[in-house]
């Protein structure tokens, strides 16, 4: 069997526990920084099909964006054409999903999409042959809200299984690596806008504590110009984040599902900045785990009420979800169906305006 996966960094972590159990050749198509390093060891071959624009990237015109998307879709087609791929898997709600599903339709490759964002999916999943969601509640939501068909409940998040099984570096090694004994972690992800960065840094500097900052979707130079305290240090380049989080006193993050799962599994006290995605499945999960969701101006007060998230159930459900996806792949030909189609695509497209 030959399977292609297309992923950014967090979805790659969801794919790995599934890939490890498959008796298949894996073609990895990466989108963004750090994915090749993470996914490459599990793939027969691996290719880059583009980079994320990032929050501080220079604004591009709609025609320019469209040309870049088409260019990336062509890359996917070029790497998969003639490879006799049996299945393409996507996960998440970013541009890699749009490009992967578009290419799969052109090449007539069956596809399976793992949906985790629920409220803000990418519109192209309306053309997937099979969609999975973590719970029955979420299945009912996407059917009623978006008219999606052929939706299957897998019972959890595969990424939780990956985080639980990974090798975590000891805290003293992390401390030596960054030359700091005690620290907290601040992560800027996709749930915060560029204009929020100075306000967040201002609030964090009030805490008068050592922080290691992961800019993630923002450039180091952009974030650095707002820092005045010597206690805040930016880590540039690829970071093995779970080990860093595990060695920290606590984490403050403006990101979605990936960081929420990692905080829950590692049971690291955390604060999720509310950000601009007010209705998001990562917010649901944070509340279930006991992770505080705080406004920017509430950060200092939230630090005084930190609790250890309870993630045992997240790990158990994650392992179950991997097993259920493997069953879906084994029985794919019997359960796949026609895509939901243009009507569902339009409903998702219209709903996405709420999340921009």
N, C-alpha and C positions, 0 to 999 in steps of 0.2 A: 504494500500500500504506500502511496506517495501523498503526503499532506503538506500544504503550504500554510504558514502562519504569517500574518502581517501585524506588526505591533509597535507601539511606543513603549516606554520603560515600564509603566505599571501593568499594562496588559501582558507584556512579556513574562512578568512574574506569575501571572495567572496561567499562562500556557505551560510553563515548565513542568509542574507536577503531572500535567496531562501527557505531555510529550514523553516523559520518563517512563510511562506505563504503556506506551504505544509500540507495537512492532511495525514500525513504518520509517520510510525515508522522510526527513523533514527539510523543507525548503523555507528558510527564514528570510523574511523581507522586513527590514528595519526602518523605523521612522523616528528620527530624533537622536539625541546624544545618549551614549551609554548602552544602547540596546544591543549592539553587536557584541560588546564585552560580556553582557549578561546571557544572551541567547545563543551566541555562536557555538559554544561547546556542545549544544544539544542538536545541532543541525548538520545535515549532510552538506549543504551549501548555504551561504548567507549573502544577501545583497542589500545595499541601501537604496531606498526608493524616495528619499527626500528628507528634509528637516522641517521641524516646526518653526513658525515665524517668530514666536515669542512675543511677550507683551510689549516690549520696548522696541520692537523692530520698526524700521521705517515704514510708514503707511504706503500701501500700494493701491493702485486703482483697481476697480473690479475687473477690467479686461486683463490686467497683469496677473491678478490672483487666479483668474480662470485659466490663463495660459500655463501658469505654474502647476495647477492641479492636473490639467491635461497632460503636461509633461511627465508628472509623477505616475499617472495612470498608464501612460505608455511604457514607463519603466517596468511596472508590474507585469504588463502584457508581455514585454520583451523577455523578462526573466522566466515567465511561466509557460510561454507558448512552446508547444512541442514536447513538454516535460511529462505529459500524461498524468497530470495531477488529479487525484481522486476526490480531494476535498480541500477547500480553502476555509480557514478559521479566522475570525476577527473578534475583537473584544474592545469595549470602550465606546467613547463618543467623539473621537477626534478625526482629523483628516485622513489618517491611515485607514480607517474603516470605510470612509466614503470611496477612497481610491481602490481599496481591495475589492469591495463588493462590485464596483463599476467594472473592474477588470474581469471579475469572475463571470459577470453576465455576458460580456463581450466574448469571452473564451468558452462559455457554456460549462464552467466548472461548478459543481455543487458547492454550496457554502453553508457554514454553521456560524452563527453569531452569538457570543456570550454578552448579554446586556447586563450592566451593573448600575448604570446611571439612572435608568428608569424614567425619571421625569424629563430628562433632557437628552434623549437618544439622538443619534445622527439619522437624518431622513432616509438614507439609503438602506437602512435595515428593513424598510418596507418591501425590499426586493430579495430578502434572504429566504432561503428554503426552509431554514429552521432557526428559531430563536430560543435562547434559554434565559430564564430569570431566576433570582435567588429564592423567591417565595410565592405562595399561592396568592397572597395579597397583591404582590407586584404583577402577577399574571393577570389578575382581574383588572388592575389599573391600565395596563398597556392595551388590553383588549377593548375596554370601555372608552379610554381616552383616544387611542390611535387606530383602533380597528385592526390591530395586528392579528395574524392567523398563525397557526402552527407554533404556538408558544409552549415551552416545556419548563416545568419547575425542577431545578437541580438542588435546591435546599441549602444553598450557601455560596461562599466565595472561594474559588480555587486558590486564589492568591494567599489565603490564610494558611493553607497547607504548605505552600512554598516557604513562607516566612518561618513557620514552625520547624521545618526540616533543615533550614539552611544553617551553615556553620557560622556562628557569631564570634567575632574576635573578643578576647578578654578586655575588660575595661582598662586595665593597666597598660595594655598595648596601645589602645586608642589614646589614652592620656599622654603617653610618651610620644606618640606620632604627632600630636598637635601641640605638645609642650604646655599642657594645662591639666591641673589636678581635678578641678570640679567645674562643671559647666552645664548650661542648658542649650538646647538647640532651637533655632528659629528657621523655619522653612517657608520660602515664598513660592507657591505653586500657581495653579491655574485658576484659583478662586479669589484672586485679588487683582486689582487694577494698579497701574503704575502710579496714579495719584495717591494711592493708599500707602505706598511704601514709606514716605517720610513720616507720616502719622504713626505708623506701626513702630518704626525705629525710635521715634520720640518717646512713645509709651514704654518700650522695652528698656531704653536707657535709664528711665526712672527707677528701674528695679535694681540698678547698681550691682549687676552680677555678670560674670563671664558668659558670653554667648558665642557659639559657633553658628554662623549664618550660611545656609545653603540657598543661593539665589535662584536656582533651578530654571525657571522660565524668564528670568531677568538677567541682564548682563551684570558682571561684577562691577564694572565702572559706574553703571547707573546707580546701583545700590550703595556703593562706597561713598558717593558724594553727599549722602545724607547722614553719615555716621560721624559723630563727634567724640564718642567715648572710646578709649583704648581697650575697654573690656569687650567690645564687639569685634569679632574677627570673621572675615568672609573666607569660605573655602571655595576655591575655584576648581573647575574641572569635574570629572566623574567622581562621585563619592559612594562608597558602599554604605548606604544610609542606615539599614537596620542595626549594624554594629555601632554606629555613631549614636543612634537613638538609645540603644540599650545601655550605653556607657554614660548617658546624660542623667542629670537630676530630674529633668522634665523637658517637655517639648511644647513649643508654640508653633502652630502651622496654619497657613492660609492655603489649603489644598483640599483635595477631594477624597475619593474612595481609597486610593493606594496608601496614603499616610494614615488614614483612619484604621485600616486593617492592620498595618504594621504596629501602630500604637496599641491596638487591642490585643494582638497576639503576644507582643513583647511585654504587655502590661506596664507600660511606661506612663506615668502621670502626664496628661496632655491637655492643652487648650486648643480648640479649633476656632480660628477667627471666622466670624459669621460670613464675611465676604459678600459677594454680590449674588451668589447662588443660594437664595434663601430657602427654596424648596429643592432638596437634593437628597438622593438616597444616602450619601455620606453623612448628612445631617441626621437622618433617621438612625443610621448605624452608630454614630457618635452618642446619641441619646440612649440607645440600647446598651452601650458599653459603659455609660457613666462618664463619658468625656464631655467637659464643659464646652458649649458653643457660645462664644462671647463676642460682643462688639469691640471694636478697636479701643475705645475709651474705657472699656471694662477690664482690659488685660491685667492691670496691676492688682485689682481686687480679686480677679479669678485665680491668680497665682496663690493667693492666701487660702484658697479653698480647693486645692488640688487633691484628687483622689486617684487611686490605682484602678484603672479599668479592668473589668472582669472578662477575660477573653477565652476561657476554656470552651465555652459553647461555640465560639467562632471557629476554633480549630477543629472541633468535632464536625461541625456543619461543613467546613471547608473540605475535609477529607471525603465526606459524603458526596459533595458536589462534584469532585473529581471522578469518583466512581460512577456517578450518574451520567456525566458527560461521556465517559468511556463506553457506557451502555448505549448511549444515543449514537455514537460513532459506529459501533458494531452493528446496530440495527438501522442505520441511516436510510438505506434504500426502502425500508418498509414504512418509515414514518415521515419522510420528507414530503412536502406538498408544494403546491403553487404558492408563489409569493403573495403578500398582502396587496401589493400594487400601488397604483398612482394615488388612489384615494387616501390611503394611509400615509404615503409620502407627503402629501399636501398637508394633512393634519399635523404631522410632526414638524414640517417646515414652518407652519404658522405658529406653533407652540414655542419653537426655539427662539422666536423674537423676545420672549419673556426672559430669556437667560443671557442675552447679549449685554 
